[in-house]
Amino acid sequence: MPTRTDVTFDSHGTTCAAWLYRPDGFEGPRPVIVLGHGLGAVKEMGLDAYASRFTAAGFICLVFDYRHFGGSGGEPRQLLDIDRQLEDWSEAIDFAKSIAGADPTRIGLFGTSFGGGHVIVTAANHPEVGAVVSQCPFTSGSASSRTLGILGLAKVSALATADLAAAAAHADPVMVPLAGKPGSAALMNAADVIPGYLGLVPDGLDFTNAVAARVGAAITLHHPGRRAKDVKCPIMFSVCDKDSVAPPGPTMKYAALAPKGEIVRYPFGHFEIYTGSAFEKAIVDQTNFFVRVLKP
């Protein structure tokens, strides 16, 4: 069986918690795949399944939590800052290059949902990255914001304004739920969000279904898909045709501009792809892609 150990790395003075996977019969040098999750999610919410399958195919894998979330440090807790999360991706890549037995010239990235947008930007900024899988990616802030509906968006905007004022006054953050019912004040409020997103939280995990609301203002203006044209390495876009959170239309448009982009479409919803037969279909395609490009 592949081995998994707890490790940490530094990101701008704060400790990021991570899992390091090594394949059976490990002998270096091996390519490394760095994995990060989506909006407010932590590594325990399904990323072990992906890393285990990639490791079984011969890769070293590094799965990490963003600062302010999960096992990582950072105060205040549940602060979702896009620029800081992109910094964490960069630091994770640097750490991956330093792993004993790793081949620093063969680095892959796997990001899903909000992290699927992060890996587009990160690969565009890191020409040394050799391959990317962007799964059900958040590519257009304006498109994702429209999925909230007029009432939901107005409620989130009000909370974001209040939290920005709290931040200016150095007060405790005003929080907004990550997952909520349709029409509610939540960053995701489609009909499949509560069972789909919260269904990824394993029993017994101390998980907070909320983040500092200021990110609501930043999300609307964030369009990571625009950087797809700047990604020089092969990048696979795993697109869910029934995605209720990250609409597939903008993703298809941006993915078509990636010089070495590959688009694989699935008849699934945003949260279906993490489990069951949908996961099995996608993980085979993604593993084959990494094997073909990075050659473990």
Disulfide bonds with the S-S distance in Angstrom:
none
